[in-house]
Amino acid sequence: MYGIPNMKLEKHIIDRKIKVMEEEGVTFVTNSNVGKDVKAEKLLKEFDRVVLCCGSSNPRDISAPGRDAKGIYFAVDFLTANTKSLLDSDFADQKYVDTKDKNVVIIGGGDTGNDCVGTAIRHGAKSVTQIEMMPKAPDLRADNNPWPEWPKVCKTDYGQQEAIEIYGHDPRIYESTVKEFLKDKNGNLKAVKIVSLTWEKDAETGRMNMKEVEGSEKTLDAEIVLIAAGFLGSQKYVTDAFKVALDGRTNVQTAPGKFMTSVDRVFTAGDMHTGQSLVVKAIRQGRECAREVDESLMGYTNLYVQ
Ligand SMILES: Cc1cc2nc3c(=O)[nH]c(=O)nc-3n(C[C@H](O)[C@H](O)[C@H](O)COP(=O)(O)OP(=O)(O)OC[C@H]3O[C@@H](n4cnc5c(N)ncnc54)[C@H](O)[C@@H]3O)c2cc1C
């Protein structure tokens, strides 16, 4: 509801869908944290089947010196607080991180980082810079990426387009990472030190390894850093509570193409199963999972997933 900015997905669309589901008989219980204030055993006692769809919200952190500086936030915490404050009070409650007149550095060049770029700009940030480890993708399809394959080209999303319009340049700096967060004497973030990277192939394993380019350090003014460096799977306290097996990426494991977990009567779908992905995929998985749950209850199923 709150993680995706309102300018990208207006929440009356979600409210409308929730209303339809409620009319169909779905009960939503809010402010109930399963695995903390609602015990797994209680749910399994009261219900014949449980489907875990808790998303993949465990953020990847950046471990660089100065990480404890005041002014560093995880992207989803920043985006969630912003949307909630907007919807609850049109920002009057001030329960959000204001980037007005601040230099903002976003670590991570993906979709979540782009949402941070757009949000920081709309609050009136002084500057917005997005740091990306990977090289810039080509503007046009490479010869080894023909149609109908997914085009592996550089995408300039709405946040980056707004940055180009307002500040006159693309906010992204490629093949770079943050080496250090610099603080003032009160512990507030004042700058970040970044370094350029090159990618080298390991002759033995064939793997690409990144290497810092000597002497390439630069310092950027930054009072706010937003970490959008990816996600590390599902939250541990929920998977521990249900004792479900995990795969190597800490997503909830099932047999290929199936949705039942290693624990009897417990199923999973969406990001919690696949890792951070797309809304359309989560919807489809929800339907496929419902089909498998129906079959496990009835011995057959008439649910049809196209
Ligand atoms: C910033 C951001 C931008 C994105 N933009 C896009 C986009 O433009 N297009 C797109 O297709 N996808 C986008 N995604 C990805 C998309 O949001 C997810 O792939 C999709 O929402 C996954 O759906 P889900 O139901 O599996 O999990 P989620 O949507 O994450 O839902 C999980 C729900 O479970 C609740 N929950 C978690 N733990 C518990 C618990 N212990 N007890 C009770 N409830 C719990 C959470 O509060 C949440 O409501 C974006 C993701 C992020 C973070």
The ligand as an ORCA input file, in Angstrom:
! r2SCAN-3c Opt
* xyz 0 1
  C       9.647      0.903     -3.735
  C       9.085     -0.194     -4.580
  C       8.577      0.104     -5.829
  C       8.030     -0.901     -6.626
  N       7.536     -0.572     -7.848
  C       6.947     -1.533     -8.587
  C       6.363     -1.225     -9.843
  O       6.379     -0.071    -10.295
  N       5.766     -2.218    -10.537
  C       5.723     -3.498    -10.079
  O       5.150     -4.363    -10.742
  N       6.280     -3.829     -8.906
  C       6.900     -2.885     -8.139
  N       7.470     -3.223     -6.939
  C       7.434     -4.642     -6.501
  C       6.060     -5.003     -5.967
  O       5.679     -4.074     -4.969
  C       6.088     -6.420     -5.388
  O       6.630     -7.324     -6.328
  C       4.691     -6.902     -5.015
  O       4.066     -5.954     -4.178
  C       4.763     -8.253     -4.309
  O       3.502     -8.574     -3.766
  P       3.414     -9.525     -2.481
  O       1.954     -9.611     -2.174
  O       4.182    -10.764     -2.689
  O       4.165     -8.736     -1.309
  P       3.909     -7.276     -0.732
  O       3.198     -6.398     -1.685
  O       5.236     -6.840     -0.198
  O       2.904     -7.523      0.454
  C       3.299     -8.141      1.652
  C       2.318     -7.712      2.708
  O       2.482     -8.526      3.853
  C       2.481     -7.716      5.008
  N       3.277     -8.425      6.027
  C       4.606     -8.657      6.020
  N       4.971     -9.356      7.104
  C       3.837     -9.583      7.803
  C       3.555    -10.257      9.022
  N       4.517    -10.845      9.731
  N       2.276    -10.283      9.453
  C       1.272     -9.695      8.737
  N       1.487     -9.041      7.571
  C       2.746     -8.990      7.112
  C       3.114     -6.423      4.560
  O       2.760     -5.372      5.409
  C       2.523     -6.280      3.159
  O       1.292     -5.623      3.191
  C       8.014     -2.237     -6.143
  C       8.537     -2.543     -4.884
  C       9.075     -1.531     -4.106
  C       9.631     -1.875     -2.751
*
